[in-house]
Amino acid sequence: MPSSRSKFTSLNFKPGFHRESTKYSEEGKWYDGDRVRFREGKPENLRGYQKKYNTPLAGTARAIKSWANNNTEKLLAAGTEQKLYILYNGYNYDVSPIVSTVSIEAGVNGDFSTSVGSGRIDVSLTNHGVSVNDWLFFTSASVNGFGGATDFAASSFGGPTFQVVAKADLNHFSISVTSVATSTESNTGKATLNYLPATEQTDNIQGLGYGAGVYNAGVSTTGQRAWNQAATASNIIFLANQWSLDNWGEDLLAVRRGNTLFHWDANASIAPVRASVVGTAPSQINSIVVSPNDRHVLAFGTNEYATSVFNPLLVRWSDQEDYSNWTPSISTTSGEFKLTEGTEIIGGVRSRNIIHTWTDKALYGIQYVGPPFIFSLAQLGSNCGLISPHAAVAVDGVTYWMSDNNFYAFNGRVQRLDCTVRRYLYDSFNMSQKDKVYAGVNSEFHEVIWLYPSEGAMEPDSYVIYNTQENHWVFGTGVFATFEDANVFDNTITTGVLTSATYLIDNEPVSVFTGDGQALPSYLESAEFDIEDGDQIMFMDKVIPDFSLEHGSLQFTINTQEYPNSLPVTKGPYTIGSGTTKINFRSRGRQASIKVSSADSGISWRWGSMRLAVQPDGGR
């Protein structure tokens, strides 16, 4: 039996998660958790999320952008590997631009065929240029067999759109339609076919096969590759789809990486129209930023003027107030310069009076200075490159970003952030899909969030959050791929996969604590603690919890161990309800840790200062 009366000790662990060392050496801190944040030093569970609209997006969103037009109507753009969307008046409009047009006429250069009872139309067109999953639509189209002469150009907006579901060869493909053919027809039809941007891949893929890497003589030497042997590894990476979105006044400018510039007109007097291709812009652009005060479009990674050679380190900008004029002359302010450190420009963001631009190795600052140079360029840091095109944000004049191995901030100089979960994050990170890291701001809680794919995951399934005011870090799991602050809408907006499709999501609406109607488990766990540096065994028999709780209950668990690597002895879980005043139990150990958790649907909880009855129980 214990030799003396237990004494209550307050357990006030340091806010944030701390995973840079072992669970025992992080004594006095919170060590682990999921779906938890800290406010004023105390932990609470995150609010939930719900679909913004029940209509899914085609594909996986890689960028979103919210703003208001001149009529103060709320707009949001989203780009996927399949389409460009505008959320307008409660509807997701596919505004993907027409990139090319061709006429088809039976007996001239192609035809249409149908089979009775089939929901497909087979199209014959020489060198059609489409791939499976591409989208297109028709104007002035009629095809026999679908209830007679069916008009497939059903709206002035240009739709409905049809997806390519099969490709027999370079001259034949098939599209899927919503009805079935009433008769079998062949060699019929006449139409104008409008191509939308080709569907791109969703994952980064390593280039392998016979054309990748270097051949080495002989096959007997380990690691060498002979002629006519396919490579099993290489440094060639085929990048997944990416989008870059920015505003031109109330309009939208958009770039799909490696493509040209698109413009969407937000004229509030008309219904949404399709975006258009800016034919005079560079043919290849990786990303863009609009310089706000002087109104230039800056293209990062693009074609050199006159030569049209693609240069991944080139910054090129349009004429002032004219996104369509990219020709340098005495009558324009267009121009270009090259960055020097690194192999490619990864991305850029606007900060206070500067555009921060990163290569894979360095940070640069671009500032508008006016004629004759237009923009000045200064290198601000080395060995601090950007991990992905969307891994940086600017908050109150400070820019935060994630690199391949650290987190940084710039507030006049480059500073490496003291991240208490850095080792944990990078050790559980799928670097092959690092291009999908997405940074966002949650100004309500003074947070910067990075969404990232954990080890083995192909899409972002985890997050890490930095509180810029209280200077602490947390991590957890989620379903989000993009993140937009509540500048326009009432809450943060995200995109993610729910029930096997991608949706626009209202994230953390007030009083919502479920995930699209389902329970959202949350927990946090302390590091291990002891008394007298572990010289004494602890005896614990009571805890007085301090908490606030709505719509559910918490579970409290205590784990004890004799030594850091010995098996833990678990007591609990004990249920904590709104009327719980104390929990009685009996537990002994040289070191202990606690866990607070909940899996109840709709629960809202906040943890305060817990008091634990503990006393020495010998030095065994």
C-alpha positions in Angstrom: 0.0 0.0 0.0 1.2 3.6 -0.5 3.1 5.0 2.4 1.5 8.4 2.5 -1.5 10.3 1.3 -1.7 11.2 -2.4 -1.1 14.8 -3.4 -2.8 16.5 -6.3 -0.5 17.8 -9.1 -1.7 19.9 -12.0 -0.7 18.6 -15.4 -0.4 21.6 -17.7 1.4 20.3 -20.7 3.2 22.7 -23.2 0.8 23.5 -26.1 1.4 22.0 -29.5 2.8 18.6 -30.4 6.4 17.8 -29.8 7.9 14.9 -31.7 11.5 15.8 -32.3 12.7 13.3 -29.7 11.4 10.3 -27.7 8.2 10.2 -25.8 10.0 10.1 -22.5 12.4 13.0 -23.3 9.6 15.3 -24.3 8.3 15.3 -20.7 5.9 18.1 -19.9 4.5 18.4 -23.5 1.8 17.0 -25.7 3.2 14.3 -27.9 0.5 13.1 -30.3 -3.0 13.7 -31.5 -5.4 14.1 -34.4 -8.0 16.8 -35.3 -6.9 19.0 -32.4 -5.8 22.6 -32.2 -4.6 24.8 -29.3 -6.1 28.2 -28.4 -4.5 30.2 -25.7 -2.5 27.2 -24.8 -5.4 24.8 -24.3 -6.4 22.0 -26.7 -9.8 21.6 -28.4 -11.1 19.5 -31.2 -11.5 21.0 -34.7 -14.9 21.8 -36.1 -16.2 19.6 -38.9 -17.0 20.0 -42.6 -19.8 19.4 -45.1 -20.4 19.4 -48.8 -20.9 22.9 -50.1 -23.0 21.5 -53.0 -24.0 18.0 -53.9 -22.7 18.2 -57.4 -19.2 16.7 -57.6 -16.2 18.0 -59.6 -14.8 15.8 -62.4 -11.3 15.0 -61.2 -9.1 16.1 -58.3 -8.7 19.8 -57.6 -5.2 21.2 -57.6 -6.0 24.9 -57.0 -8.9 27.0 -55.8 -9.4 30.7 -55.7 -12.3 32.8 -54.2 -13.2 36.4 -54.9 -16.2 38.7 -55.5 -17.2 40.3 -58.8 -18.2 44.0 -59.2 -21.7 43.1 -58.2 -20.3 41.6 -54.9 -21.4 38.2 -56.0 -19.2 35.4 -54.5 -17.2 33.4 -57.0 -14.8 30.5 -56.7 -12.6 28.8 -59.3 -11.2 25.3 -59.2 -8.9 23.5 -61.6 -8.7 19.7 -61.9 -6.9 17.4 -64.3 -10.1 17.3 -66.3 -11.8 20.7 -66.1 -11.7 24.3 -65.0 -14.7 25.2 -62.9 -16.4 28.4 -61.7 -18.8 28.4 -58.7 -21.4 31.0 -59.6 -24.9 31.5 -58.1 -24.8 28.1 -56.4 -23.8 26.1 -59.4 -20.4 24.6 -60.6 -20.0 25.7 -64.2 -17.5 23.9 -66.4 -15.8 26.8 -68.1 -12.9 24.9 -69.6 -11.8 26.8 -72.8 -12.1 25.5 -76.3 -8.6 24.8 -77.5 -9.4 23.6 -81.0 -12.3 23.0 -83.3 -12.8 20.6 -86.3 -15.8 19.8 -88.5 -16.9 16.2 -89.2 -19.1 15.2 -92.2 -20.0 11.7 -93.2 -18.5 10.9 -96.5 -15.9 13.7 -96.3 -13.6 13.3 -93.3 -15.4 11.1 -90.8 -18.7 9.9 -89.5 -20.8 8.7 -86.5 -22.0 5.2 -85.7 -24.5 3.9 -83.2 -25.7 0.5 -82.0 -29.3 0.0 -80.8 -29.5 -0.1 -77.0 -25.9 1.3 -76.6 -25.1 4.4 -74.6 -22.1 5.1 -76.8 -21.5 6.9 -80.0 -18.5 5.8 -82.1 -16.7 8.6 -84.0 -14.5 8.3 -87.0 -12.1 11.2 -87.6 -8.7 11.1 -89.2 -6.0 12.0 -86.7 -8.5 12.9 -84.0 -5.9 13.6 -81.4 -8.0 12.7 -78.3 -7.3 10.3 -75.5 -9.5 8.4 -73.1 -11.0 10.6 -70.4 -10.8 13.8 -72.6 -13.8 16.0 -72.9 -15.5 17.6 -75.9 -18.8 19.0 -77.1 -20.6 19.6 -80.4 -22.2 22.5 -82.1 -24.6 22.1 -85.0 -24.6 18.3 -84.4 -27.1 15.7 -85.4 -26.7 11.9 -85.1 -29.2 9.4 -86.3 -30.2 6.6 -84.0 -30.8 8.6 -80.8 -34.5 9.2 -81.2 -34.1 10.4 -84.7 -31.9 13.5 -85.3 -30.7 14.3 -81.8 -29.2 17.8 -81.3 -26.1 17.4 -79.1 -25.5 21.2 -78.9 -28.1 21.7 -76.2 -27.1 25.1 -74.8 -25.5 28.3 -76.0 -22.9 27.8 -73.2 -21.6 24.9 -75.1 -22.8 21.6 -73.8 -23.5 19.1 -72.7 -20.0 17.9 -72.7 -19.1 14.3 -73.5 -16.2 12.2 -72.2 -14.1 10.0 -74.4 -14.5 6.4 -73.0 -12.5 4.4 -75.6 -9.9 5.0 -78.3 -9.6 2.3 -80.9 -6.8 3.9 -82.9 -5.7 7.3 -84.2 -8.8 7.6 -86.3 -11.6 6.2 -84.1 -12.9 6.9 -80.6 -16.1 6.6 -78.6 -18.0 8.9 -76.3 -20.5 8.1 -73.6 -24.0 9.7 -73.7 -26.9 9.7 -71.2 -29.4 7.9 -73.3 -29.4 4.7 -75.5 -29.6 4.5 -79.2 -32.9 3.6 -80.7 -31.4 2.1 -83.9 -28.2 1.0 -85.4 -26.6 3.5 -87.7 -23.3 3.9 -89.5 -21.5 6.4 -91.8 -23.9 9.1 -90.7 -23.9 12.6 -89.2 -22.4 16.0 -89.5 -21.0 18.2 -86.6 -18.5 20.7 -85.4 -16.4 19.1 -82.7 -15.0 21.4 -80.0 -12.0 20.1 -78.0 -11.5 21.1 -74.3 -8.1 20.9 -72.7 -6.8 17.3 -72.6 -7.2 15.4 -69.4 -3.9 15.1 -67.6 -2.5 12.6 -65.1 -3.2 12.9 -61.4 0.0 11.5 -60.0 3.7 12.1 -60.5 5.2 9.1 -62.4 8.8 8.0 -62.6 10.1 7.7 -66.1 11.2 4.1 -66.7 11.6 1.8 -69.7 14.1 1.6 -72.5 14.5 5.3 -73.1 15.3 6.3 -69.4 18.7 6.6 -67.8 22.1 5.6 -69.2 23.2 2.3 -70.7 26.3 0.6 -69.2 28.3 -2.2 -70.8 27.8 -5.6 -69.4 25.1 -7.2 -67.2 27.3 -9.1 -64.8 28.2 -6.0 -62.7 25.7 -5.1 -60.0 23.9 -1.9 -60.7 24.8 -1.7 -64.4 22.3 -1.8 -67.2 23.0 -3.4 -70.6 21.8 -2.5 -74.0 18.2 -3.6 -74.6 17.4 -3.6 -70.9 14.6 -1.5 -69.6 15.5 0.9 -66.7 13.9 0.1 -63.3 14.8 3.6 -61.9 15.6 7.0 -63.2 15.7 10.7 -62.4 12.9 11.4 -64.9 9.6 12.5 -63.4 6.4 13.0 -65.4 4.6 15.6 -63.3 0.9 15.5 -62.4 -1.6 18.1 -63.4 -1.3 21.5 -61.7 -3.2 24.8 -61.9 -2.3 28.4 -61.2 -5.2 30.9 -60.7 -5.2 34.6 -60.1 -7.5 37.6 -60.6 -7.4 40.2 -63.2 -9.8 42.7 -61.6 -13.1 40.7 -61.4 -11.9 38.3 -64.1 -9.9 35.1 -63.7 -6.6 34.3 -65.3 -5.7 30.6 -65.2 -2.8 28.4 -66.3 -2.6 24.7 -66.4 1.1 23.9 -66.0 2.9 23.6 -69.3 0.0 25.2 -71.2 -0.8 28.8 -72.3 -2.8 31.4 -70.5 -6.6 31.2 -70.1 -8.9 34.2 -69.4 -12.4 34.0 -67.9 -14.7 37.0 -68.2 -16.8 37.6 -65.0 -19.1 40.1 -66.6 -22.0 40.2 -64.1 -24.6 41.1 -66.7 -24.4 37.7 -68.4 -24.4 34.1 -67.4 -20.9 32.4 -67.1 -19.2 31.8 -70.4 -16.4 29.5 -71.2 -12.8 30.7 -70.6 -10.9 31.7 -73.7 -7.3 30.9 -74.8 -5.1 34.0 -74.8 -3.5 33.2 -78.1 -0.8 35.9 -77.9 0.5 34.7 -74.5 3.5 32.4 -74.3 2.6 28.8 -75.4 4.1 27.2 -72.3 3.7 28.6 -68.7 4.2 26.8 -65.5 2.5 29.3 -63.1 1.5 33.0 -62.9 1.1 35.8 -60.4 -0.6 39.1 -61.1 1.4 42.1 -59.8 -1.4 43.9 -58.1 -0.7 47.7 -58.2 0.9 47.9 -61.6 -1.2 45.2 -63.3 1.4 43.0 -65.0 1.0 39.2 -65.4 4.2 37.5 -64.4 4.8 34.0 -65.9 7.2 31.7 -64.1 8.9 29.0 -66.2 7.9 29.9 -69.8 9.1 30.5 -73.4 11.9 32.9 -74.1 10.9 35.8 -76.2 11.6 35.5 -80.0 13.2 32.0 -79.6 10.1 30.3 -78.1 12.6 28.0 -76.2 11.1 26.9 -72.9 13.2 28.0 -70.0 12.2 26.7 -66.5 14.1 29.5 -64.8 12.6 32.3 -66.9 10.4 35.1 -65.5 8.5 36.9 -68.2 5.8 39.5 -67.8 3.1 41.1 -70.0 2.5 44.7 -70.8 1.0 46.8 -68.1 -2.8 46.6 -68.0 -2.7 44.1 -70.9 -2.5 40.4 -70.2 -2.5 39.7 -74.0 0.6 41.7 -75.0 3.9 39.9 -74.2 6.1 41.6 -76.8 8.9 43.8 -75.4 9.2 47.1 -77.3 9.7 50.8 -76.7 5.9 51.1 -76.5 5.3 48.3 -74.0 6.5 47.4 -70.5 6.8 43.7 -71.3 10.1 42.0 -70.4 11.9 39.0 -69.0 14.8 37.9 -66.9 16.3 34.6 -65.7 16.9 33.3 -62.2 20.2 31.6 -61.7 20.2 29.3 -58.6 18.4 26.1 -59.0 17.0 24.1 -61.9 13.4 25.4 -62.2 11.0 27.9 -60.8 8.5 26.2 -58.5 6.1 29.0 -57.7 5.5 32.5 -56.4 3.1 34.5 -54.1 2.3 38.1 -53.5 3.5 39.5 -50.2 3.7 43.1 -48.9 5.1 45.2 -51.9 7.0 42.2 -53.2 6.4 39.0 -55.1 8.3 36.1 -53.6 9.5 33.6 -56.1 11.1 30.3 -55.5 13.2 27.9 -57.4 13.9 24.4 -56.1 16.9 25.9 -54.3 16.5 29.6 -53.6 14.1 32.5 -52.8 14.0 35.6 -54.9 12.2 38.9 -54.5 10.6 40.7 -57.5 9.5 44.3 -57.0 7.9 46.8 -59.4 10.2 49.8 -60.0 8.8 51.3 -63.1 10.5 52.2 -66.4 13.0 51.4 -67.8 13.6 48.2 -65.9 10.0 47.6 -64.8 10.9 45.0 -62.2 13.9 44.5 -59.9 15.2 41.1 -58.9 17.1 40.2 -55.7 18.1 36.9 -54.3 16.9 36.7 -50.7 18.0 33.2 -49.6 19.7 30.0 -50.7 19.1 26.4 -49.8 15.5 27.2 -49.0 13.6 26.2 -52.1 9.9 25.5 -52.4 8.6 21.9 -52.2 5.6 22.4 -54.5 3.9 25.2 -56.5 1.2 25.8 -53.8 3.4 25.3 -50.6 3.7 29.0 -49.8 1.4 31.7 -48.4 1.7 35.3 -47.2 0.1 36.4 -43.9 0.2 40.0 -42.6 3.4 40.8 -44.5 5.2 37.5 -43.6 5.6 34.7 -46.1 5.7 31.1 -44.9 6.7 28.1 -47.0 7.7 24.4 -46.9 10.8 23.1 -48.5 12.1 19.6 -49.1 13.3 19.3 -45.5 12.3 22.4 -43.4 9.7 25.1 -42.9 10.7 28.8 -43.4 9.4 32.3 -42.9 10.5 35.6 -44.5 9.9 38.9 -42.6 12.8 40.8 -43.9 15.2 37.9 -43.9 14.9 34.1 -44.3 14.2 32.3 -41.0 14.0 28.6 -40.5 11.0 27.9 -38.3 11.5 25.9 -35.1 9.2 23.1 -36.1 8.5 20.7 -33.2 7.1 18.0 -35.5 9.5 18.3 -38.4 11.2 14.9 -38.0 7.8 13.1 -37.6 6.4 14.8 -40.7 9.3 14.2 -43.1 9.7 10.6 -41.9 6.1 9.9 -42.8 6.0 11.8 -46.0 5.5 10.5 -49.6 8.2 12.5 -51.4 7.3 11.0 -54.7 4.0 13.1 -54.6 5.5 16.2 -53.0 4.2 18.3 -55.9 0.7 18.0 -54.2 1.6 19.8 -51.0 -0.9 22.7 -50.6 -0.6 25.6 -48.1 -3.5 27.6 -46.8 -4.4 30.2 -44.3 -7.1 30.0 -41.6 -7.2 33.6 -40.3 -9.9 32.8 -37.8 -7.4 30.9 -35.7 -4.1 32.5 -36.9 -3.0 29.3 -38.6 -1.0 28.3 -41.6 -1.8 24.8 -42.8 0.0 22.5 -45.1 -1.8 19.5 -46.7 0.5 16.7 -47.7 0.4 13.0 -48.7 1.7 10.6 -46.0 3.9 7.6 -46.7 2.1 5.3 -49.1 -0.6 7.8 -49.9 -1.0 9.2 -53.4 -3.2 12.2 -52.4 -3.0 14.6 -49.4 -4.4 12.7 -46.4 -2.6 14.6 -43.6 -1.9 18.1 -42.4 0.5 20.1 -40.3 -0.6 23.4 -38.8 1.5 26.3 -37.5 -0.1 28.9 -35.2 1.6 32.1 -36.2 0.6 34.0 -33.0 1.2 31.3 -30.3 4.1 29.7 -32.2 3.2 26.0 -31.9 2.5 23.1 -34.2 0.0 20.3 -34.6 -0.6 17.6 -37.1 -3.4 15.2 -38.1 -5.3 13.4 -40.8 -7.9 14.7 -43.3 -9.4 14.4 -46.7 -8.5 17.8 -48.2 -6.4 18.5 -51.3 -6.7 22.4 -51.4 -7.5 25.1 -48.9 -8.9 28.7 -49.2 -9.3 31.2 -46.4 -12.6 32.7 -45.4 -12.0 36.0 -47.2 -15.1 35.8 -49.3 -17.2 32.9 -47.9 -18.2 32.6 -44.3 -15.8 29.7 -43.6 -12.7 28.2 -45.1 -13.3 26.3 -48.4 -11.5 23.1 -49.3 -11.8 20.4 -51.9 -11.6 16.7 -51.1 -12.9 13.2 -51.9 -16.1 12.3 -50.1 -17.9 9.1 -51.0 -15.5 8.5 -53.9 -15.9 11.8 -55.7 -14.4 15.3 -55.3 -16.5 18.0 -53.8 -16.3 21.7 -52.8 -16.4 21.6 -49.0 -17.4 24.1 -46.3 -14.7 23.6 -43.8 -15.3 24.4 -40.1 -18.7 26.1 -40.3 -19.8 27.4 -37.0 -21.5 24.6 -34.8 -20.7 21.8 -37.3 -18.6 19.0 -35.7 -19.2 16.1 -38.1 -17.5 15.2 -41.3 -20.3 15.3 -43.9 -22.7 13.9 -41.3 -20.3 11.3 -39.9 -18.5 11.3 -36.6 -15.0 12.7 -36.5 -12.8 11.0 -33.9 -10.2 13.2 -32.2 -7.6 12.7 -29.5 -4.4 14.0 -27.9 -1.8 12.2 -25.9 0.9 13.5 -23.6 4.5 12.7 -23.5 5.6 10.6 -20.5 6.1 12.1 -17.1 7.5 10.9 -13.8 8.5 12.1 -10.3 12.1 12.7 -9.1 13.4 11.8 -12.5 12.0 8.3 -12.3 13.8 7.5 -9.0 10.5 6.8 -7.4 7.6 4.6 -8.6 4.4 6.7 -8.9 1.1 5.6 -7.3 -1.9 7.4 -8.9 -5.5 6.9 -7.8 -7.6 9.8 -8.8 -7.9 12.5 -11.5 -10.0 15.7 -11.5 -10.6 16.7 -15.1 -11.1 20.3 -16.2 -13.0 20.5 -19.5 -15.9 22.0 -21.4 -18.1 19.6 -23.4 -21.1 19.6 -25.7 -23.1 16.8 -27.3 -21.1 13.7 -26.2 -18.5 12.3 -23.9 -14.7 12.0 -23.6 -12.6 9.0 -22.9 -9.7 9.2 -20.5 -6.8 6.7 -20.5 -3.6 6.5 -18.5 -0.6 4.3 -19.5 2.2 3.5 -17.1 5.6 1.8 -17.7 8.5 0.7 -15.6 11.0 1.7 -18.2 10.8 3.7 -21.5 10.9 0.5 -23.6 8.8 -1.8 -21.4 5.3 -2.7 -22.3 2.7 -0.2 -21.1 0.0 -1.0 -18.6 -3.3 0.7 -19.6 -6.0 1.8 -17.2 -9.2 2.9 -18.9 -10.7 4.3 -21.0 -12.9 6.0 -18.4 -15.9 8.0 -19.7 -16.0 11.7 -18.9 -19.5 13.2 -19.3 -20.8 16.7 -18.7 -21.4 15.8 -15.0 -18.1 14.0 -14.3 -16.3 15.5 -11.3 -13.6 12.9 -10.7 -12.3 9.5 -11.8 -11.1 7.0 -9.3 -8.5 4.3 -10.4 -5.4 2.7 -9.2 -2.2 2.7 -11.3 1.5 2.3 -10.6 4.6 3.0 -12.8 7.9 4.7 -13.0 6.5 6.9 -15.9 3.1 7.6 -17.2 1.2 9.3 -20.1 -2.4 10.3 -20.5 -4.7 10.2 -23.5 -8.0 12.2 -24.0 -10.2 11.1 -27.0 -13.7 11.1 -28.4 -15.4 9.3 -31.2 -18.9 10.7 -30.6 -20.8 12.3 -33.4 -21.2 16.1 -33.2 -19.1 16.5 -30.1 -17.4 19.8 -29.2 -14.8 19.7 -26.4 -12.0 21.7 -24.8 -9.5 20.4 -22.3 -8.3 22.6 -19.4 -5.9 22.0 -16.4 -6.2 18.4 -15.1 -5.3 17.5 -11.5 -3.8 14.1 -10.8 -3.5 12.5 -7.4 0.0 11.1 -7.2 2.5 10.0 -4.5 5.9 8.2 -4.3 5.6 4.5 -3.9 9.1 3.3 -3.5 12.2 3.1 -5.7 11.8 -0.6 -6.9 
